[in-house]
Amino acid sequence: QVQLVESGGGLVQAGGSLRLSCAASGSIFSIYAMGWYRQAPGKERELVATISSSGTTYYVDSVKGRFTISRDNAKNTLYLQMNSLKLEDTAMYYCTAYEAGSWGQGTQVTVSS
């Protein structure tokens, strides 16, 4: 099993930036494909970005060109760099390790006008 802990969320003005981190422990982090999801109040959880064990990335259209997913296998950490934040990016952000079926507890991102 792998345990995941997100951090880095907060309150930011529209147009600002945040970097989320997801620290993994308990298993071999490098073998897992990882993903970031988000859930806004009253909405379903949605995919934001994924990264394979080899570093191949995928982004949903709404964040392309603004968000960057990356991983540091030496530090057992997944990142999400979020630039040019918009009001609609406000949500709880979660990381997941797909093959392990593990999820973190989430970190809140709030974008204000």
C-alpha positions in Angstrom: 0.0 0.0 0.0 1.0 3.6 -0.5 -0.1 6.5 1.7 -0.5 9.9 0.2 -0.5 13.3 1.8 -1.3 16.5 -0.2 -0.1 20.0 0.8 0.4 23.4 -0.7 -3.2 24.6 -1.1 -4.4 28.0 0.0 -6.1 31.2 -1.0 -4.8 33.0 -4.1 -6.0 35.8 -6.3 -7.0 35.1 -9.8 -4.0 35.0 -12.1 -1.8 33.8 -9.3 0.1 30.5 -8.8 0.3 27.7 -6.4 2.3 24.5 -6.3 0.6 21.4 -4.8 2.7 18.5 -3.4 1.7 14.9 -2.8 4.1 13.0 -0.5 4.0 9.2 -0.8 5.1 6.6 1.7 4.8 2.9 2.3 5.6 1.6 -1.1 7.7 2.0 -4.2 6.5 5.4 -5.5 8.2 5.2 -8.8 6.2 2.3 -10.1 2.9 4.0 -9.9 1.0 6.1 -12.4 -0.2 9.1 -10.5 -3.0 11.6 -11.0 -4.5 14.9 -9.7 -8.2 15.2 -9.3 -10.4 18.0 -8.0 -13.8 18.4 -6.6 -15.7 21.7 -6.3 -18.7 22.1 -4.0 -21.8 20.4 -5.4 -19.8 18.8 -8.3 -18.4 15.4 -9.0 -14.7 14.7 -8.7 -12.9 15.4 -12.0 -9.6 14.5 -13.5 -7.0 17.3 -13.7 -3.8 15.6 -14.9 -2.0 12.3 -14.9 1.6 11.2 -15.1 2.9 7.7 -15.9 5.7 5.9 -14.2 7.9 6.9 -17.1 6.8 10.5 -17.0 4.2 10.7 -19.8 1.7 13.4 -18.9 -1.9 14.1 -19.7 -4.0 17.2 -19.0 -7.7 18.0 -19.4 -8.4 20.8 -21.7 -9.4 23.3 -19.1 -5.9 23.3 -17.5 -3.7 22.8 -20.5 -1.0 25.4 -20.8 -1.6 26.5 -17.2 -0.9 23.5 -15.0 2.1 21.2 -15.0 2.2 17.8 -13.3 5.6 16.4 -12.4 7.2 13.8 -10.1 10.4 13.4 -8.2 10.9 9.7 -7.6 13.9 10.3 -5.4 11.7 12.4 -3.0 8.6 10.2 -3.5 6.7 13.3 -4.3 4.1 14.3 -7.0 3.6 18.0 -7.9 1.1 20.1 -9.6 2.3 23.6 -10.6 -0.8 25.8 -11.2 -0.3 29.1 -12.9 -2.8 31.7 -14.2 -5.4 30.4 -11.7 -9.0 31.1 -12.4 -12.0 31.3 -10.2 -13.3 28.0 -11.6 -10.1 26.3 -10.4 -11.5 26.6 -6.8 -11.8 23.0 -5.4 -10.4 20.4 -3.2 -7.5 18.8 -4.9 -6.6 15.1 -4.4 -3.8 13.0 -5.6 -4.0 9.3 -6.4 -1.8 6.3 -7.1 -3.7 4.4 -9.7 -2.4 0.9 -9.3 -2.5 1.1 -5.5 -6.0 2.6 -5.4 -4.8 5.1 -2.8 -6.1 8.6 -2.4 -4.9 11.5 -0.2 -7.1 13.5 2.1 -7.1 16.5 -0.2 -5.8 20.1 -0.1 -8.1 23.1 -0.6 -7.4 25.6 -3.4 -9.5 28.8 -3.3 -9.1 31.4 -6.1 -10.5 34.9 -5.3 -11.3 37.8 -7.6 
